[in-house]
Amino acid sequence: MKYLLIIFVFILLNTACNQPPKKFNVLFIIADDLTSTGVSSYENKACKTPNIDKLASEGVRYTRAYCQYPVCGPSRASFMSGYYPSATTTFGYVSGRENIGPDRKTWSQLFKDNGYHTTRVSKIFHMGVPIDIETGSNGKDDEASWTERYNSQGPEWKAPGEGELVQGNPDGTLPIRGGNVMTIVKADGDDLVHSDGKTAQKASELIRQLKDSTFFLAIGFVRPHVPFVAPKPYFEPYPYEEVIMPEKVEGDWDDIPKRGINYVTSVNGKMNLTQEKKAVAAYYASVSYMDAQLGKVLKTLKEEGLEDNTIIIFTSDHGYHLGEHSFWMKVSLHEESARVPLIIKVPGKKPAVCNSFVELIDMYPTVAELTGLQYSEYLQGKSLVKTLDDPEYKVRDMAFSVTQGGRTFLLRDEKWAYIQYDEDAASGIELFDMVNDPKQFTNLAENPEYASVVASFKDKLKAKLVEVRTNDLGIDYSQKPM
C-alpha cells in the first residue's frame, strides 16, 4: 500500500510537471490622440493620469515610442498588420485589408486563428470620431480580425451640458458643432452617458465572461480625441485660467518649410490665448475621463484574478499638439505629434523604463513571441521581448514615421530629428538638435556647419525607404509615394 501511494504521488507530480503552461491572455488598450506630453507618468505633471501611471509603475514604460503615421486610420492599419503604412493603406481611413490581402493575418487575427477568443470593444481600426461614435457604426473595422465586436455609441458633441467652440470662433458667437474641431462639452450626467464609459463597462463584462477561456481583448477609448467631451467633474481639476501654455518663440515658423506648418494652428484656427487655455484644459479633462475608464477595466482584471496571466499593452495611435509652435492636433512629424506613450506589462517581468527607440509596429511581433505564436517572417515590426528583461537593450537605433500622404518622412535618433519633405527634398528639410534643442525651435538644415549631417540623413532615408518598401505583399511602390 505504501509503495502504491508513492507511485500514485509520483504519477500526479509527473503529470503536473508535464502540463503545458496556461497561455497568457492579452489585454490591448489604446487611447485616441493621446500625446506623451499629456500623461503624468511621462513629462506632464499638470494632467493627472493615476491609472496610466500605476500601470507604468508595474510594467515597462517606453520613453521613445513613435507612431508610423500621425493620423488615426493609417497608424492603426499599420500596427494591426505589422507593416509600414506604405503596405497597408493609401493613407486614408481604411483597415488595410484591401492592400495586405485575405491571406495575411492581422495581429488579432493571428490570435483568433490560434484558438484565442478575440474581441474588439469600440475603436481599434479606424472609426470616425465623432461620426461613427454617434451612430454606433463599425467604421473601417476588419471583421476577419475578431470573434466578436462591440461598438460604444455616445452623444459626443450633442451631449447635454455646457458647450463651447474654441476653434474658428474668434468672437465666441458661433454655436458648437461636430467634426474634427475643438468643441468642448462639460457634460451633464455620469461616465456611462459617453462612449468610453460604455466601453469600460462592456470590457469589464467581457473579462468576467471570458475569464475561463483564453482571450485577446482589444479596448479602444476615443478620448481625448475631439470633441473634448467629459462629465463636468473631470473639468474641475483644470481651471483654464491656471493653464500654462508652451513656450513661444518669436519668428518660430521663419526657418521651417511651408509644409512644416501644421494644418491646424492658433493662426488659422483664430484662437486667442483664452481659447488656447480652454482647449488645453478640456484636453486634460478628456484624458482624465479616459484614464478613469482604464482604471475600471484594470480593477476588473484584478478582481477576477487574471493579473498574473494577462499581458497588458497600453498606447495611443499618435501624439497631439497642444499649442507647441502654435500647432494643434496631429499630422505633423514634430515630437509632440509623432511620439506616443507605450507601456507593456508582462506577468513575471520587473517594472522598468526603456529608452530604446521603438515603433508601434513592434507590438505585433512582441506579443506573438510572448505567447509562443508563429508569425510571418515578413512583418516589419521588431520584437521588444529582450527589453522586458534588459531595458538597456536597443531594439532600433532610430525611429521612422511618415505623413502628408507618405511624402514627408521622419528619422529620429539619439541626437537628431530629421524631417524631409518629398523624396527629393524639393519642399525642404528640417534638422533639430534634440540634445540642445529638444523643443525643436531652431532648424539647422540650412546651416552650412551641418551640411554633412543633412547629407548623412539623406542617405539613411534612401536606405530606409528601400527597407520599408521591401515586403512580401507583391505591390510595386516604385511609382507611388512611400
Summary of the structure (lengths in Angstrom):
residues: 482
radius of gyration: 23.1
end to end distance: 75.3
largest distance: 93.1
contacts: 1680
relative contact order: 0.17
helix: 35%
strand: 20%
